Amino acid sequence: MSASIQREERDGIALLRLDRPVANALTPGLRADLMTALAEAETEPACTGIVIAGAGAGFSAGTDISEYDAAPEPPSVSDLCRLVAAFPKPVVAALHGDVLGAGLALGLAAHARVAQEDARLALPEITLGMMPGGGVTQRLPRLVGAQAALELMLSGRSVRAAEARLRPLFETVVAEDAEGAAVILARGLAQGRARPTPPRGLSDPLAYQKSVAAVRDRLGAGDSAARDILRAVEAAQLLPLARGLDFEEVLFEERAQSGTARAMRHMHVAETRARALPEMRRATPRALRRIAVAGSLPDDLAERLRKAGAILTDLPAGGADADLWIEAGASAPDGTARLRLDTGAGFGPAGLWLRYTAAGRFAELGVGPGSAAQDVAGLARLLSAGQGGFVRAALPAAGPGIGHALQATLDLAALTLLGAGSGVAEVDAGAAGLGFAQGPCLVMDHEGLAAAQARLAALAARLRLPEPGIDGPLAQRLARGAVGRAAGRGFYDHPPEGPRAPRSSDAATPPGGIPADRALHAALVNAAERLLAAGAVLRAGDLDVVAVRALGQARSAGGPLCQADARGLMAVLKDMKALAPLSAPLWEPHPALLARIREGLGYFGRRAAEISPA
């Protein structure tokens, strides 16, 4: 027996335990080992039945998502599940702990299931722009009906095995020892004393169709993982199982290789890596239980810290024995970790700083020279426990902060395009094409044009970018009394029904001949390259995380550097060269980008596409 499969004999029942770090992930090697173990058990006359279980804390956390960005390695999850479902001897799955994704697919392929009542079942593929595979979309609705199946697949959330809506999945739900109960069931099935409960999910065709129709109305039109899930669940009622499995496999492969799924997998990996700081390997995290606060914290940040187990007190009460001071200017006692909040002006060159974005539940942790590793590690642990994301920004290289730098670049590039003849609607539509929820012109309207002018003037000086000119688009609108959304007029008019862009003249040739989305993207990539070259962040993915979590770019876009890899760096470079005459500080290609292209490298281990745009 292989190292990844434990085998134990229990009176004619072969108990096969998945045993592979981490969390019994169904890697190609583990899948092959399990198929080998099943093949051996099939030929043994003394073996009358199989129980598949998981060693350790859970059954299986599913597949490693990095598989989908590499060449397929057999056997697939579908191959394994088909073998289990067609196995000539009874197969019972004993489920406990986490039963996620492909792990649940394996459990559904078994002839029967036993679960511990606290087992956690989830199909998180939707959160990665994918759909469940391995037969889930065909077997699950046949067992529990369309409504419960769609709720589980479209939410991605974890549910307990004891929930009533999941009861048809299991022969029995036990308080403990799912393995023992599964062995008893497998023996009964082998001896003909028990039979699996027949699936009842298709027993009410009209209710099934109503559930499908309700979800279809809610989703609307469009191409998405959710729509593919719905199509597959609808097919489960219309097609025989074998044809339904084939249909699911086609949809699954197409969705897994879509640009959206690749971007969302990239974001998942980037966010996970961003939380791994070097200080956490070098030092024991400082315990930050009592936190003294000078001034006021954003409500969302205060809630996040309390959820992490921190006790917040106002200064001066309790300040002397606090583990951490969060302050806007007061001095902390010697020996106390001191954290300054970025209240809008950005980071200073030294010390520990925090910029918090409530909308994205995201923090940027500025780490200055000489900061104690135990303090940085303690803050990272506290932020992780608070169930939000964060990245590390190295000071003084990060300047005013990563989020401020990227947003200022986006805004200044937009103003440059406006000054060169682009329309407001055109520029903001370009940002929308990159996945931003709001374009830079509308963002500045919400901020107030005078405040935006002051912010960009201060940031431009620190970033060595062109300041908004005294005769530029911002100054012109301010001179005409257009001060932003609060006054009803800025770049947009703001009637009660919502923002309305000014009327544009006939479409003109874009500045430099480059559409607004590509121009804004090229400016962001150049800014990211400057930050990387300065050592402001630990890795390229951190910049994509900031763009998504702090600037509001869609996860399905993957961030500007993921987009650059997907498009090809040569294509981005060509746009930069065309735009550089408009503003060299924004678009003159950074030497590090040129070196990256010469070496044939992308940002995330892929080779840069050596192509030019059509």
C-alpha positions, -999 to 999 in steps of 0.1 A, spaced: 0 0 0 13 35 -9 23 61 17 -8 82 8 -34 54 14 -37 36 47 -54 2 45 -70 -16 74 -89 -49 72 -121 -52 93 -138 -86 88 -139 -85 50 -142 -47 47 -112 -29 33 -110 5 51 -90 29 28 -79 61 44 -67 91 24 -35 102 41 -17 130 24 -6 165 36 -22 190 33 -58 182 43 -58 150 21 -59 170 -11 -69 149 -40 -37 153 -60 -30 132 -91 -7 110 -70 -33 104 -44 -60 97 -70 -38 72 -87 -29 55 -54 -66 52 -44 -74 37 -78 -46 12 -74 -59 3 -39 -94 -2 -53 -81 -24 -81 -62 -46 -57 -93 -49 -34 -115 -59 -64 -93 -90 -71 -92 -102 -34 -120 -127 -27 -118 -120 10 -126 -83 5 -164 -80 3 -167 -42 5 -149 -9 7 -150 21 31 -132 53 20 -123 76 48 -99 104 56 -70 103 80 -65 133 103 -89 162 109 -110 158 77 -120 137 48 -106 158 20 -102 195 11 -105 188 -26 -79 194 -53 -49 217 -54 -62 246 -76 -27 250 -92 -35 218 -112 -58 238 -134 -30 261 -146 -8 232 -157 -11 204 -183 -37 178 -171 -22 149 -151 -41 117 -150 -61 102 -135 -87 130 -133 -112 134 -105 -139 123 -129 -119 91 -137 -117 83 -100 -153 90 -94 -165 69 -123 -144 40 -110 -158 43 -75 -194 46 -88 -190 15 -111 -171 -6 -85 -185 -41 -83 -183 -43 -45 -202 -19 -21 -183 14 -15 -193 35 15 -178 70 22 -171 79 58 -172 117 60 -159 138 88 -143 173 92 -139 192 59 -154 176 28 -148 201 1 -150 203 -37 -135 172 -52 -136 155 -18 -174 158 -18 -174 146 -54 -156 114 -43 -182 110 -14 -211 114 -38 -196 87 -62 -197 61 -34 -227 38 -32 -236 51 2 -224 77 28 -221 80 65 -213 114 80 -204 128 114 -229 154 123 -203 181 125 -187 173 91 -185 205 70 -195 201 33 -188 228 7 -185 233 -30 -163 264 -32 -156 262 -70 -180 292 -77 -157 315 -57 -129 306 -81 -150 312 -112 -154 275 -117 -181 249 -114 -180 216 -95 -168 185 -114 -164 149 -108 -201 143 -112 -213 166 -85 -238 185 -107 -254 152 -117 -253 132 -85 -261 159 -60 -294 170 -75 -305 134 -80 -300 129 -42 -313 162 -27 -332 179 -55 -325 210 -75 -331 236 -49 -307 223 -22 -281 213 -48 -281 248 -64 -280 265 -30 -249 245 -21 -232 250 -55 -240 287 -60 -232 299 -25 -199 281 -20 -206 282 17 -199 255 42 -229 236 57 -230 210 84 -239 174 75 -267 175 102 -287 201 83 -321 188 73 -318 197 36 -288 174 33 -304 144 50 -310 125 18 -273 124 11 -266 100 40 -276 66 51 -270 77 86 -255 107 105 -236 99 136 -222 119 165 -188 103 162 -169 73 146 -182 76 111 -157 50 101 -172 24 124 -207 31 112 -195 30 76 -179 -4 81 -211 -18 95 -231 -4 66 -206 -18 40 -209 -52 56 -246 -51 55 -246 -40 19 -222 -68 10 -243 -94 27 -276 -82 12 -290 -72 46 -291 -35 36 -296 -15 4 -287 21 -3 -316 45 0 -328 52 -36 -323 88 -47 -354 109 -44 -341 142 -58 -360 137 -92 -392 124 -76 -411 157 -80 -404 169 -116 -425 200 -113 -408 212 -81 -374 205 -97 -383 226 -128 -396 254 -106 -364 256 -87 -344 257 -119 -366 284 -134 -364 306 -102 -326 305 -103 -326 312 -140 -347 343 -135 -324 355 -107 -292 349 -127 -304 366 -158 -285 363 -191 -248 361 -196 -219 337 -195 -208 327 -160 -199 298 -138 -233 301 -122 -251 298 -155 -230 267 -163 -239 251 -130 -276 258 -137 -273 242 -172 -258 211 -157 -284 208 -129 -311 212 -155 -295 184 -176 -295 161 -145 -333 159 -149 -333 156 -187 -304 133 -194 -294 97 -184 -266 98 -158 -239 87 -182 -247 115 -207 -251 140 -179 -216 132 -167 -202 138 -202 -221 171 -205 -208 182 -171 -172 173 -180 -173 195 -212 -187 224 -192 -162 219 -164 -132 220 -187 -143 250 -206 -151 269 -174 -118 259 -157 -98 273 -186 -118 305 -190 -100 338 -184 -123 346 -154 -114 313 -137 -77 318 -143 -79 353 -128 -99 342 -97 -75 313 -91 -46 338 -94 -63 361 -68 -69 332 -44 -32 323 -45 -20 359 -44 -41 366 -13 -28 335 5 8 343 -3 4 380 7 -4 369 43 30 350 45 54 376 59 91 370 65 88 383 100 64 355 108 93 330 101 119 350 120 101 358 153 74 346 177 45 369 171 40 395 199 7 389 218 -15 419 210 -44 413 234 -49 448 249 -50 477 224 -50 513 234 -65 537 209 -57 574 205 -85 590 185 -111 569 167 -108 537 146 -130 530 116 -160 510 129 -152 481 106 -116 479 117 -126 480 154 -150 452 148 -124 431 130 -99 436 159 -125 425 185 -133 394 164 -97 386 165 -99 386 203 -84 421 211 -97 443 239 -98 480 228 -95 508 253 -94 546 249 -64 566 259 -54 575 285 -72 548 304 -52 515 304 -26 529 280 4 521 302 -1 483 301 -14 480 265 3 456 241 -3 479 212 -10 516 207 -29 526 176 -25 564 173 -27 594 151 1 613 168 5 605 205 37 588 218 35 553 230 55 542 261 88 525 255 85 488 248 49 491 235 42 483 199 31 515 182 9 516 151 0 547 132 -31 549 111 -31 564 76 -60 588 78 -57 599 42 -22 615 39 -4 582 34 25 566 52 55 582 68 90 568 60 95 549 93 77 530 120 46 508 116 16 521 97 -18 507 88 -41 518 60 -75 501 62 -101 499 34 -135 491 49 -152 483 16 -127 455 9 -120 445 45 -84 450 36 -53 464 53 -20 476 40 7 471 67 35 496 62 67 483 78 96 508 83 133 501 88 141 487 122 105 476 130 107 447 154 99 414 137 78 402 167 56 434 163 51 429 126 44 392 131 19 400 159 1 425 137 -1 400 108 -15 373 131 -40 398 145 -51 409 110 -54 373 99 -75 363 128 -98 392 120 -109 375 88 -97 400 62 -68 404 38 -36 424 40 -3 430 23 30 442 36 44 475 22 81 482 28 89 517 39 102 541 27 101 523 -7 62 522 -7 61 560 -4 27 571 5 13 535 4 6 511 -24 -31 518 -27 -25 556 -28 2 551 -54 -19 530 -77 -51 551 -73 -31 583 -80 -16 567 -111 -51 558 -123 -64 593 -116 -35 612 -132 -36 590 -163 -73 597 -166 -67 634 -163 -39 632 -189 -63 614 -213 -90 640 -207 -65 668 -214 -56 651 -247 -92 650 -259 -108 619 -244 -143 622 -230 -153 616 -194 -176 587 -203 -149 572 -225 -122 573 -198 -145 558 -171 -157 531 -196 -121 522 -201 -117 517 -163 -149 496 -163 -134 475 -190 -105 467 -167 -129 456 -140 -131 487 -118 -165 493 -102 -162 531 -107 -141 550 -131 -116 576 -119 -137 606 -130 -167 594 -109 -144 586 -80 -130 621 -80 -166 635 -82 -175 615 -50 -144 627 -33 -149 664 -43 -128 680 -71 -109 704 -48 -100 675 -24 -89 654 -54 -68 682 -67 -51 686 -33 -46 649 -29 -31 644 -64 -8 674 -61 6 660 -28 9 624 -41 23 634 -75 52 651 -59 60 620 -38 56 596 -68 74 618 -93 44 620 -115 29 651 -133 8 672 -109 -27 683 -120 -20 715 -139 -35 749 -132 -51 748 -166 -59 710 -165 -93 692 -165 -97 695 -127 -88 732 -125 -111 740 -154 -141 724 -138 -134 740 -105 -131 774 -122 -166 768 -136 -180 760 -102 -182 722 -108 -169 710 -75 -182 674 -74 -212 652 -65 -221 671 -33 -228 702 -54 -245 683 -81 -219 689 -108 -183 677 -113 -170 657 -142 -206 644 -143 -239 660 -136 -256 645 -106 -294 646 -107 -314 625 -83 -316 596 -107 -279 592 -109 -247 605 -125 -250 617 -161 -219 622 -183 -216 654 -204 -225 651 -240 -195 641 -261 -186 654 -295 -181 631 -324 -158 603 -316 -122 613 -321 -90 592 -324 -79 582 -289 -48 598 -275 -18 580 -290 -42 559 -309 -47 537 -278 -81 531 -263 -87 543 -228 -88 508 -212 -53 500 -226 -40 534 -217 -51 532 -181 -38 496 -179 -4 506 -193 0 533 -167 -9 509 -138 16 483 -151 43 509 -153 35 521 -117 35 485 -105 69 479 -121 83 510 -103 70 497 -70 85 463 -76 119 477 -86 119 498 -54 112 467 -33 79 482 -20 62 448 -19 73 413 -14 59 399 -47 41 410 -78 8 393 -67 6 418 -37 0 446 -62 -29 427 -78 -43 421 -43 -42 459 -35 -58 467 -69 -87 443 -62 -92 448 -24 -84 485 -20 -91 500 -54 -123 480 -62 -111 461 -93 -132 429 -98 -117 397 -86 -127 382 -120 -102 407 -136 -73 393 -115 -55 427 -111 -34 447 -136 -3 424 -136 -24 392 -141 -41 411 -170 -7 420 -184 5 384 -183 -27 373 -200 -24 400 -227 13 397 -232 39 422 -221 50 430 -256 15 443 -263 16 464 -231 50 478 -240 38 488 -275 10 508 -258 34 525 -234 57 536 -263 27 551 -281 15 570 -250 49 581 -236 48 614 -256 17 624 -236 34 619 -203 68 603 -199 65 599 -161 33 579 -166 41 558 -197 78 558 -204 86 520 -200 104 513 -168 138 496 -174 128 467 -153 99 460 -176 122 461 -206 145 436 -188 116 414 -180 106 413 -216 141 406 -229 143 376 -205 110 363 -218 94 365 -183 59 373 -171 50 384 -136 38 350 -124 62 324 -138 48 325 -173 68 335 -203 58 369 -217 39 365 -250 62 377 -277 34 392 -298 23 427 -308 -14 437 -307 -33 435 -340 
